[in-house]
Amino acid sequence: MLELRPNCESCDVDLPADSPDVWICSFECTWCTDCAASFADNACPNDTGNLVSRPLRAPAKLAEFPASTQRVHNAELQKAG
């Protein structure tokens, strides 16, 4: 089951489970739209896989199967500025 991580791995901004502005790769690396737009060739900087829009879980299923609370943050990827 998709983990639905709660934050951008690069800038650490909160990413609600119901947000349509989240990007993931096949390893579930999770990025906000701003950070994802900064990656060359629409590729995950961790594993070079392509990024796709994270699917939304239906509200009833989200209540039954909540999003992860485990934050993943890679400070080395944090954008300058």
LOLUMLUM-117450 format. One record per atom (N, C-alpha, C): residue number from 1; residue in one letter; atom name; z, x, y negated. Coordinates in Angstrom, 3 decimals, decimal comma, m for minus. Layout:
N
+-----+----+----+----------+----------+----------+
|   i | aa | at |        Z |        X |        Y |
+-----+----+----+----------+----------+----------+
| NUM |  a | CA |        Z |        X |        Y |
...
+-----+----+----+----------+----------+----------+
// end
This chain:
81
+-----+----+----+----------+----------+----------+
|   i | aa | at |        Z |        X |        Y |
+-----+----+----+----------+----------+----------+
|   1 |  m |  N |    0,000 |    0,848 |    1,168 |
|   1 |  m | CA |    0,000 |    0,000 |    0,000 |
|   1 |  m |  C |    0,000 |    0,898 |   m1,236 |
|   2 |  l |  N |   m0,759 |    0,510 |   m2,221 |
|   2 |  l | CA |   m0,868 |    1,258 |   m3,464 |
|   2 |  l |  C |    0,488 |    1,354 |   m4,160 |
|   3 |  e |  N |    0,828 |    2,539 |   m4,598 |
|   3 |  e | CA |    2,154 |    2,824 |   m5,152 |
|   3 |  e |  C |    2,410 |    2,221 |   m6,535 |
|   4 |  l |  N |    1,395 |    2,061 |   m7,362 |
|   4 |  l | CA |    1,546 |    1,572 |   m8,744 |
|   4 |  l |  C |    2,606 |    2,373 |   m9,499 |
|   5 |  r |  N |    2,294 |    3,629 |   m9,716 |
|   5 |  r | CA |    3,223 |    4,525 |  m10,420 |
|   5 |  r |  C |    3,447 |    4,053 |  m11,852 |
|   6 |  p |  N |    4,654 |    4,317 |  m12,393 |
|   6 |  p | CA |    5,041 |    3,725 |  m13,672 |
|   6 |  p |  C |    4,668 |    4,505 |  m14,926 |
|   7 |  n |  N |    3,995 |    5,653 |  m14,777 |
|   7 |  n | CA |    3,724 |    6,470 |  m15,957 |
|   7 |  n |  C |    2,465 |    7,302 |  m15,778 |
|   8 |  c |  N |    1,961 |    7,785 |  m16,914 |
|   8 |  c | CA |    0,836 |    8,715 |  m16,900 |
|   8 |  c |  C |    1,350 |   10,082 |  m16,480 |
|   9 |  e |  N |    0,666 |   10,682 |  m15,549 |
|   9 |  e | CA |    1,090 |   11,980 |  m15,036 |
|   9 |  e |  C |    0,931 |   13,092 |  m16,066 |
|  10 |  s |  N |    0,094 |   12,887 |  m17,064 |
|  10 |  s | CA |   m0,134 |   13,893 |  m18,078 |
|  10 |  s |  C |    0,789 |   13,732 |  m19,287 |
|  11 |  c |  N |    0,723 |   12,592 |  m19,960 |
|  11 |  c | CA |    1,483 |   12,417 |  m21,209 |
|  11 |  c |  C |    2,802 |   11,662 |  m21,009 |
|  12 |  d |  N |    3,052 |   11,160 |  m19,815 |
|  12 |  d | CA |    4,295 |   10,484 |  m19,433 |
|  12 |  d |  C |    4,507 |    9,137 |  m20,120 |
|  13 |  v |  N |    3,473 |    8,558 |  m20,711 |
|  13 |  v | CA |    3,596 |    7,234 |  m21,318 |
|  13 |  v |  C |    3,834 |    6,205 |  m20,204 |
|  14 |  d |  N |    4,596 |    5,176 |  m20,505 |
|  14 |  d | CA |    4,834 |    4,105 |  m19,544 |
|  14 |  d |  C |    3,547 |    3,331 |  m19,286 |
|  15 |  l |  N |    3,315 |    2,991 |  m18,027 |
|  15 |  l | CA |    2,141 |    2,230 |  m17,621 |
|  15 |  l |  C |    2,612 |    1,037 |  m16,788 |
|  16 |  p |  N |    2,775 |   m0,116 |  m17,422 |
|  16 |  p | CA |    3,241 |   m1,297 |  m16,696 |
|  16 |  p |  C |    2,321 |   m1,637 |  m15,520 |
|  17 |  a |  N |    2,890 |   m2,197 |  m14,492 |
|  17 |  a | CA |    2,126 |   m2,538 |  m13,291 |
|  17 |  a |  C |    1,000 |   m3,515 |  m13,579 |
|  18 |  d |  N |    1,148 |   m4,330 |  m14,630 |
|  18 |  d | CA |    0,118 |   m5,314 |  m14,953 |
|  18 |  d |  C |   m0,868 |   m4,838 |  m16,027 |
|  19 |  s |  N |   m0,829 |   m3,545 |  m16,349 |
|  19 |  s | CA |   m1,726 |   m3,010 |  m17,368 |
|  19 |  s |  C |   m3,120 |   m2,749 |  m16,791 |
|  20 |  p |  N |   m4,157 |   m3,190 |  m17,486 |
|  20 |  p | CA |   m5,517 |   m2,894 |  m17,031 |
|  20 |  p |  C |   m5,999 |   m1,509 |  m17,491 |
|  21 |  d |  N |   m5,188 |   m0,821 |  m18,277 |
|  21 |  d | CA |   m5,585 |    0,465 |  m18,869 |
|  21 |  d |  C |   m5,007 |    1,645 |  m18,115 |
|  22 |  v |  N |   m5,174 |    1,643 |  m16,798 |
|  22 |  v | CA |   m4,629 |    2,693 |  m15,938 |
|  22 |  v |  C |   m5,733 |    3,170 |  m15,003 |
|  23 |  w |  N |   m5,772 |    4,465 |  m14,777 |
|  23 |  w | CA |   m6,796 |    5,086 |  m13,942 |
|  23 |  w |  C |   m6,126 |    5,862 |  m12,822 |
|  24 |  i |  N |   m6,716 |    5,798 |  m11,621 |
|  24 |  i | CA |   m6,173 |    6,515 |  m10,469 |
|  24 |  i |  C |   m7,297 |    7,200 |   m9,705 |
|  25 |  c |  N |   m6,898 |    8,162 |   m8,873 |
|  25 |  c | CA |   m7,838 |    8,778 |   m7,934 |
|  25 |  c |  C |   m7,427 |    8,342 |   m6,528 |
|  26 |  s |  N |   m8,085 |    8,852 |   m5,516 |
|  26 |  s | CA |   m7,790 |    8,424 |   m4,146 |
|  26 |  s |  C |   m6,419 |    8,892 |   m3,656 |
|  27 |  f |  N |   m5,803 |    9,834 |   m4,369 |
|  27 |  f | CA |   m4,454 |   10,288 |   m4,023 |
|  27 |  f |  C |   m3,394 |    9,587 |   m4,873 |
|  28 |  e |  N |   m3,817 |    8,587 |   m5,642 |
|  28 |  e | CA |   m2,950 |    7,792 |   m6,506 |
|  28 |  e |  C |   m2,395 |    8,559 |   m7,700 |
|  29 |  c |  N |   m2,984 |    9,702 |   m8,032 |
|  29 |  c | CA |   m2,646 |   10,345 |   m9,297 |
|  29 |  c |  C |   m2,950 |    9,297 |  m10,360 |
|  30 |  t |  N |   m2,087 |    9,166 |  m11,347 |
|  30 |  t | CA |   m2,137 |    8,030 |  m12,265 |
|  30 |  t |  C |   m2,210 |    8,508 |  m13,713 |
|  31 |  w |  N |   m3,145 |    7,910 |  m14,469 |
|  31 |  w | CA |   m3,422 |    8,374 |  m15,825 |
|  31 |  w |  C |   m3,614 |    7,210 |  m16,776 |
|  32 |  c |  N |   m3,194 |    7,391 |  m18,024 |
|  32 |  c | CA |   m3,499 |    6,407 |  m19,069 |
|  32 |  c |  C |   m4,968 |    6,585 |  m19,470 |
|  33 |  t |  N |   m5,497 |    5,619 |  m20,172 |
|  33 |  t | CA |   m6,900 |    5,655 |  m20,585 |
|  33 |  t |  C |   m7,194 |    6,866 |  m21,464 |
|  34 |  d |  N |   m6,297 |    7,184 |  m22,407 |
|  34 |  d | CA |   m6,539 |    8,320 |  m23,307 |
|  34 |  d |  C |   m6,637 |    9,631 |  m22,546 |
|  35 |  c |  N |   m5,714 |    9,863 |  m21,634 |
|  35 |  c | CA |   m5,748 |   11,113 |  m20,868 |
|  35 |  c |  C |   m6,955 |   11,146 |  m19,932 |
|  36 |  a |  N |   m7,219 |   10,042 |  m19,251 |
|  36 |  a | CA |   m8,359 |    9,996 |  m18,329 |
|  36 |  a |  C |   m9,663 |   10,301 |  m19,063 |
|  37 |  a |  N |   m9,778 |    9,832 |  m20,291 |
|  37 |  a | CA |  m10,998 |   10,068 |  m21,072 |
|  37 |  a |  C |  m11,181 |   11,547 |  m21,412 |
|  38 |  s |  N |  m10,099 |   12,304 |  m21,375 |
|  38 |  s | CA |  m10,182 |   13,722 |  m21,735 |
|  38 |  s |  C |  m10,548 |   14,620 |  m20,557 |
|  39 |  f |  N |  m10,615 |   14,069 |  m19,348 |
|  39 |  f | CA |  m10,914 |   14,879 |  m18,167 |
|  39 |  f |  C |  m12,419 |   14,989 |  m17,962 |
|  40 |  a |  N |  m12,880 |   16,200 |  m17,750 |
|  40 |  a | CA |  m14,313 |   16,452 |  m17,563 |
|  40 |  a |  C |  m14,850 |   15,705 |  m16,350 |
|  41 |  d |  N |  m16,033 |   15,167 |  m16,496 |
|  41 |  d | CA |  m16,767 |   14,510 |  m15,406 |
|  41 |  d |  C |  m16,011 |   13,354 |  m14,762 |
|  42 |  n |  N |  m15,085 |   12,723 |  m15,501 |
|  42 |  n | CA |  m14,314 |   11,599 |  m14,959 |
|  42 |  n |  C |  m13,622 |   11,986 |  m13,652 |
|  43 |  a |  N |  m13,137 |   13,241 |  m13,588 |
|  43 |  a | CA |  m12,534 |   13,771 |  m12,367 |
|  43 |  a |  C |  m11,041 |   14,012 |  m12,560 |
|  44 |  c |  N |  m10,283 |   13,713 |  m11,528 |
|  44 |  c | CA |   m8,841 |   13,981 |  m11,540 |
|  44 |  c |  C |   m8,606 |   15,484 |  m11,635 |
|  45 |  p |  N |   m7,775 |   15,932 |  m12,574 |
|  45 |  p | CA |   m7,530 |   17,372 |  m12,703 |
|  45 |  p |  C |   m6,710 |   17,938 |  m11,543 |
|  46 |  n |  N |   m6,074 |   17,102 |  m10,767 |
|  46 |  n | CA |   m5,279 |   17,585 |   m9,633 |
|  46 |  n |  C |   m6,129 |   17,875 |   m8,406 |
|  47 |  d |  N |   m7,107 |   17,004 |   m8,126 |
|  47 |  d | CA |   m7,837 |   17,129 |   m6,860 |
|  47 |  d |  C |   m9,342 |   16,963 |   m7,010 |
|  48 |  t |  N |   m9,836 |   16,833 |   m8,220 |
|  48 |  t | CA |  m11,246 |   16,679 |   m8,593 |
|  48 |  t |  C |  m11,898 |   15,389 |   m8,085 |
|  49 |  g |  N |  m11,105 |   14,468 |   m7,548 |
|  49 |  g | CA |  m11,642 |   13,169 |   m7,136 |
|  49 |  g |  C |  m11,998 |   12,329 |   m8,353 |
|  50 |  n |  N |  m12,872 |   11,355 |   m8,152 |
|  50 |  n | CA |  m13,258 |   10,503 |   m9,277 |
|  50 |  n |  C |  m12,132 |    9,533 |   m9,623 |
|  51 |  l |  N |  m12,092 |    9,133 |  m10,883 |
|  51 |  l | CA |  m11,086 |    8,193 |  m11,367 |
|  51 |  l |  C |  m11,673 |    6,796 |  m11,418 |
|  52 |  v |  N |  m10,868 |    5,826 |  m11,018 |
|  52 |  v | CA |  m11,269 |    4,425 |  m11,058 |
|  52 |  v |  C |  m10,142 |    3,621 |  m11,685 |
|  53 |  s |  N |  m10,480 |    2,459 |  m12,181 |
|  53 |  s | CA |   m9,481 |    1,567 |  m12,764 |
|  53 |  s |  C |   m8,501 |    1,136 |  m11,671 |
|  54 |  r |  N |   m7,202 |    1,231 |  m11,975 |
|  54 |  r | CA |   m6,210 |    0,822 |  m10,980 |
|  54 |  r |  C |   m6,247 |   m0,697 |  m10,827 |
|  55 |  p |  N |   m6,329 |   m1,193 |   m9,599 |
|  55 |  p | CA |   m6,358 |   m2,645 |   m9,409 |
|  55 |  p |  C |   m5,036 |   m3,280 |   m9,797 |
|  56 |  l |  N |   m5,114 |   m4,531 |  m10,195 |
|  56 |  l | CA |   m3,918 |   m5,278 |  m10,567 |
|  56 |  l |  C |   m3,413 |   m6,052 |   m9,354 |
|  57 |  r |  N |   m2,122 |   m6,035 |   m9,157 |
|  57 |  r | CA |   m1,501 |   m6,807 |   m8,084 |
|  57 |  r |  C |   m1,141 |   m8,185 |   m8,624 |
|  58 |  a |  N |   m1,436 |   m9,217 |   m7,868 |
|  58 |  a | CA |   m1,116 |  m10,582 |   m8,285 |
|  58 |  a |  C |    0,373 |  m10,699 |   m8,568 |
|  59 |  p |  N |    0,765 |  m11,456 |   m9,602 |
|  59 |  p | CA |    2,182 |  m11,563 |   m9,969 |
|  59 |  p |  C |    3,110 |  m11,921 |   m8,809 |
|  60 |  a |  N |    2,722 |  m12,841 |   m7,963 |
|  60 |  a | CA |    3,579 |  m13,223 |   m6,836 |
|  60 |  a |  C |    3,751 |  m12,049 |   m5,866 |
|  61 |  k |  N |    2,695 |  m11,307 |   m5,651 |
|  61 |  k | CA |    2,775 |  m10,143 |   m4,752 |
|  61 |  k |  C |    3,531 |   m8,994 |   m5,422 |
|  62 |  l |  N |    3,407 |   m8,880 |   m6,746 |
|  62 |  l | CA |    4,151 |   m7,854 |   m7,461 |
|  62 |  l |  C |    5,654 |   m8,114 |   m7,351 |
|  63 |  a |  N |    6,043 |   m9,376 |   m7,370 |
|  63 |  a | CA |    7,458 |   m9,721 |   m7,194 |
|  63 |  a |  C |    7,925 |   m9,368 |   m5,783 |
|  64 |  e |  N |    7,063 |   m9,592 |   m4,814 |
|  64 |  e | CA |    7,408 |   m9,308 |   m3,416 |
|  64 |  e |  C |    7,304 |   m7,816 |   m3,098 |
|  65 |  f |  N |    6,328 |   m7,162 |   m3,686 |
|  65 |  f | CA |    6,063 |   m5,738 |   m3,462 |
|  65 |  f |  C |    6,009 |   m5,042 |   m4,826 |
|  66 |  p |  N |    7,166 |   m4,719 |   m5,410 |
|  66 |  p | CA |    7,198 |   m4,185 |   m6,779 |
|  66 |  p |  C |    6,576 |   m2,797 |   m6,907 |
|  67 |  a |  N |    6,240 |   m2,487 |   m8,140 |
|  67 |  a | CA |    5,698 |   m1,167 |   m8,456 |
|  67 |  a |  C |    6,754 |   m0,099 |   m8,216 |
|  68 |  s |  N |    6,300 |    1,110 |   m8,040 |
|  68 |  s | CA |    7,198 |    2,246 |   m7,860 |
|  68 |  s |  C |    7,991 |    2,502 |   m9,148 |
|  69 |  t |  N |    9,159 |    3,052 |   m9,011 |
|  69 |  t | CA |    9,947 |    3,493 |  m10,160 |
|  69 |  t |  C |    9,981 |    5,020 |  m10,227 |
|  70 |  q |  N |    9,369 |    5,674 |   m9,258 |
|  70 |  q | CA |    9,343 |    7,141 |   m9,189 |
|  70 |  q |  C |    8,309 |    7,683 |  m10,170 |
|  71 |  r |  N |    8,766 |    8,389 |  m11,184 |
|  71 |  r | CA |    7,869 |    8,961 |  m12,178 |
|  71 |  r |  C |    7,321 |   10,292 |  m11,682 |
|  72 |  v |  N |    6,036 |   10,517 |  m11,955 |
|  72 |  v | CA |    5,376 |   11,785 |  m11,650 |
|  72 |  v |  C |    4,865 |   12,309 |  m12,977 |
|  73 |  h |  N |    5,310 |   13,504 |  m13,357 |
|  73 |  h | CA |    4,882 |   14,069 |  m14,642 |
|  73 |  h |  C |    4,594 |   15,540 |  m14,449 |
|  74 |  n |  N |    3,423 |   15,959 |  m14,833 |
|  74 |  n | CA |    3,011 |   17,346 |  m14,738 |
|  74 |  n |  C |    2,863 |   17,882 |  m16,148 |
|  75 |  a |  N |    3,899 |   18,528 |  m16,652 |
|  75 |  a | CA |    3,927 |   19,000 |  m18,036 |
|  75 |  a |  C |    2,774 |   19,976 |  m18,324 |
|  76 |  e |  N |    2,285 |   20,665 |  m17,315 |
|  76 |  e | CA |    1,176 |   21,604 |  m17,527 |
|  76 |  e |  C |   m0,101 |   20,893 |  m17,934 |
|  77 |  l |  N |   m0,223 |   19,621 |  m17,580 |
|  77 |  l | CA |   m1,416 |   18,849 |  m17,935 |
|  77 |  l |  C |   m1,291 |   18,138 |  m19,266 |
|  78 |  q |  N |   m0,114 |   18,150 |  m19,849 |
|  78 |  q | CA |    0,131 |   17,384 |  m21,079 |
|  78 |  q |  C |   m0,838 |   17,831 |  m22,163 |
|  79 |  k |  N |   m1,434 |   16,845 |  m22,809 |
|  79 |  k | CA |   m2,404 |   17,132 |  m23,874 |
|  79 |  k |  C |   m1,699 |   17,792 |  m25,052 |
|  80 |  a |  N |   m2,396 |   18,679 |  m25,697 |
|  80 |  a | CA |   m1,876 |   19,317 |  m26,905 |
|  80 |  a |  C |   m1,899 |   18,308 |  m28,043 |
|  81 |  g |  N |   m0,896 |   18,421 |  m28,912 |
|  81 |  g | CA |   m0,931 |   17,581 |  m30,094 |
|  81 |  g |  C |    0,127 |   16,623 |  m30,192 |
+-----+----+----+----------+----------+----------+
// end
